[in-house]
Amino acid sequence: MELLLSHKEGILYGLLGFIIFGWLLAKIPGILIAWCIAKVDAAYAKGDTADDRFLTAFLRFSMAFFVWVEEKYGADWASKLELKIKTYASVIPIGPFQIQVSANTTKIMEFVKKMYDLGKQAAAKEIEQHEEPPTP
């Protein structure tokens, strides 16, 4: 008990850092997607028709990529990727890094899956908002 009391500041800082890191890990996907949406909206707001068409084409490409991933690897693509990461992590020569990657593979994949889902939703929303009516 005396050991804990003598290191209470270090323990408190470690706990605070752990909480902040966990909060950031939970919030980063939403922050990144919101930033990307703001940048896309700002690009559309400039009013340059050529840039708008290019941006819409890029968003359509992104949607095509999402569709390709789901068709190529199926609906459980994330679990397949997780197995690949675990396989590759087992051959990483740096021990602590290998242990860290192997132990956190599920959390890494949750992050990737959340970014994928948010990106897919954001791209679809932006395409829908800025779709040009077909010209006759």
C-alpha positions, 0 to 999 in steps of 0.5 A: 500500500505504501508503494501505491501511495508513494507513486500516486501521481504517476498512477494518476497520470497513467490512468488519466492518459489511459482514459484520454487515449480510450476516448480519443480512439472512440472519437477519432473516426467521427472526427476524421469523417466530420473533417472530410465532410467539411472539406468536401462541402467547402470544395463544393461551395466554391462553385467550380463546376469542373471541380464539382464533377471531379469531386463527385467522380472521386466520391463515386470511385470511393463507393465503387471501392466499398462495393468491390471490397464487399463483393470480393471478400464478402460481408465478413471482410473485416474478420478475414482482414483481422486474421491476415493482420494476426498472421502478419503480426506473428512474423514481426521481428520486434517482440513488443510491437508484435505482442501489441499488434496481436493483442489489439487486432480486434480493436484495430479492426473495430476502428477500421470497420467504423472508418469504413462504415462512416466513410461509406455513409458520408460518400453516399450522402455527399453524392446524393446531395450534389448529384447533377440532374442528367442532361438531355 
